[in-house]
Structure formats: C-alpha cells, structure tokens
Amino acid sequence: MTDLLTSLLLALDLPPAPLATTETGALPSTFCVTELACASMGAAGQAVACLLEQQTQRHPLVSVDRRLASFWFSSSLRPLGWSVPPLWDPIAGDYACTDGWIRLHTNAPHHRAAAERVLGKVADRAAMTRKVAPWNAAELEQAIVDEAGCAAQMRTWQAWQAHPQGLAVNQEPLVARERFKTTGKTRWQGNVARPLAGVKVLDLTRVLAGPVASRFLAGLGADVLRIDAPDWNEPGVVPEMTLGKRCARLDLKNPNERQLFERLLKDADILFHGYRADALEQLGYDTTALQQLAPGLIDVSLNAYGWSGPWRNRRGFDSLVQMSSGIAHAGMQWKQVDKPVPLPVQALDHATGYLMAASAIRALAERLNSGHGSSARLSLARTAKLLVDAGQGVKEPTLREEEPSDQGLLVEQTAWGPAHRLLAPVIITGTPLQWDLPAGELGAHRAQW
C-alpha cells in the first residue's frame, strides 16, 4: 500500500505522511483492491489532517481499518427488517458476442431504451443473450453508444494500451488541478471536531464516485445539498449514498429553477459534478461561468473515460471502465474461467470518490490561504490505470464474509426503516467521522441552504 499512498499524496500535492492500518485480510482479486481502499481513504484522511495542521499547528494521526475499508467499498448499511432494492436492472450484465464479450449498462430507463433500440425489446436476460449472440462486440458497442446508451466491449490491457483512448488516459495526471484568480471566503468556520462546519457543498453527482466524496465531507460537518433531476432515481444505492445529506430536485432546463440553482451556487464553497466532460457546459455553466457566479468556487468533477481523447464525452460507469481497460479480462485469466471477472466491488468509483473528497479538502485549505478558487478533474479510467500499475494484490487471507463484530454499535433510523451503519473506516485523532442526518429519499428536501 505504501507505493499507492505515495502516488496519491503526490497527485494531491500533499506531503508524505505515515498511515497506520489495523486489521488484516484482503478482498479476493488479482488486483490490490483492499490496498486501494486503504490508500484512497488514507489520502482523504491526510488531506483533513493537513487542513487541521494549517489551522491548529498540530498534525493529527490518521489510520484506516482494512476490514471496514473493504466493507465500505461495497456497502456500509445493513438494513434491519427491510431490504435495499437490487443494484442492477434485470438485463444489465455481460453477454457473449461472436468474438468476445460485451457489458450492457441498463440501470437508467433511458440507457435500457437505447440498448433495446439497437437490439429490440426483451423481457429477460435469456432473450437478450439470444439478441446479442450474433453481433460483433466492437460493432455492438458502437451501435449502442451511437444511440446514447452505455456498453463496453471486453478488451485486454494490451489492447487498451494501444487504443486511442487508453493512450490519452495514460498521459493524464491522476488529479488535474487548476487554480483561478477569483477569490472567495478565507475564514475557517470549523473546529477540530467538525473541520468542515460552515462549508456548503453542492452535489450534482450520482452513482457512485461523487456521492462517496460528498458523503465523506458530510461526515466532517459540511452542509451537503444534493440536486437531482425531477425524474432521476437510483433506489439500489440511495440508502447507501445519501447519508448525511439533504436531497432536492431541480430541472436545470427550466428558467425559474435555473435561477434557483444559480442562487444556490453563489453560496456554495464546493461543487461536485460528472460523469460526462461537457455535461455542465451544455447547460451554459463552463468554468468561466461558474467562477463568475461563485467567485472562489472549488469545482471538482469526474468523468468515466478521461478528459482528453475521442471518448472524453462517452457515457460510462465503473463496470464499463473495468471491461474497457482490461481489468475484467485480467480477472478472467486469474480465475481461469471463460467469462469476464470484474473486481469484487466497484473500486474505481469508491477510490475516485475519496480522491475527489481529498481534492476538495486540499483546495479548501489552499483557499483559506489565498482566497483563490480552483478545480480538480478526475476519471475512473485514470484510477483504473493506477490500480493496474500497482500490480497484483498482496497474498494474504481473504476477508471473511461475516460482519465486523462492532457493526451493531451504530443504529441509523433511515427513511426506509432502522439499519446498522458500519463504523467509519478512517480514524483521525480528535476528528471523528459522524453524520448528522440519516440516509433519506431523493427529493425529500427543498432546494435551499
């Protein structure tokens, strides 16, 4: 994990710092997934520690619980007497083509509709299997993408390295940071126990990286307001990802609601958005417009496939990037099976989320000195390169399936019923991660600070 942590701290312009880890075991994978979990969470913790040192002249110790970090990279919630809806649409998944494999991502209704415009309407996976079988994987991928859908052919790492998008991603930094001349708030309103108290975070992201980032900031006392479109829902992840946040809905194509959004933006300290590189630009909110509306804004964004190259605006998700970048193929070879083997968790999403959180905290610390706004750009594909470059996972016992013995200590009254929430995996001396609001429904609050 040392090399991974060093790479992350360097990318964030954070000084080298020790990171203690507790507990043992690793998620089963050919890649060092648990090490990535600990390093990304540890980097976020070190960003907090540097902010606190700047304000108090004392650098707190940071440690990460390996078992809890691994569980949080999947789910931190254990419902009591109710169930979280399925994570995947019934026809989402991997399918055999004439020359290999393809993954269809159909969780959003409009993405399923795009796939069915190409392949025809289906009732179940068996029907979709028959529809996909005659296709060439590359041709089907392009056909679905052309319909504004989401699909990814399984490629090898070597093929990805030769692909124009893989070549472009290789040239990008893990975190692309930029500083602006516009100035914003410079007074620290927090304290050691709640270092982000008074910080307003406007979160426009969804499954999963951005919500991971804003959830971490909420645990440090930030006021997080999540904004979703009127018709958006992601029931399988909402109970996991709305912890500590207020959630509202706005239609940014409606002039009145745009005005409301801009009023919210003017008071925001941090903005999270993604997945497509030009998503906000298409709505008229490019970097210049954002800094004019909110001088000193910290603008942190992500996309799936990187910020340069032919796929910079391609729709994508963690599972698709794993297919494109050779991760699923490497898993297949590791398992010695004849079908794609993804990572055991959505590790690209979660790791990128903690890096987004660290980037925002780092930028906040810098703004307290200079007042200047800044931006940070990250991508799932670049995080995938970080993981692959780190090599194979450390050989150690696989984490047992049973829950951590202390998981029942935190009871959360969510909008759906009571649940156990696992203890936070990151420990910062004197600064406990704790959330003031339980998980709740999307659109449950008004769009106001």
PyMOL commands that set and color helices and strands:
alter all, ss='L'
color gray80, all
select helices_A, chain A and resi 2-11+33-56+66-72+109-119+125-132+137-146+157-162+164-170+209-218+238-241+255-267+279-282+287-293+318-324+327-335+347-370+380-389+407-409
alter helices_A, ss='H'
color red, helices_A
select strands_A, chain A and resi 20-22+62-65+77-79+93-97+100-104+151-153+176-183+200-203+223-228+245-249+270-273+298-303+372-379+411-414+417-421+426-428
alter strands_A, ss='S'
color yellow, strands_A
deselect
rebuild
show_as cartoon
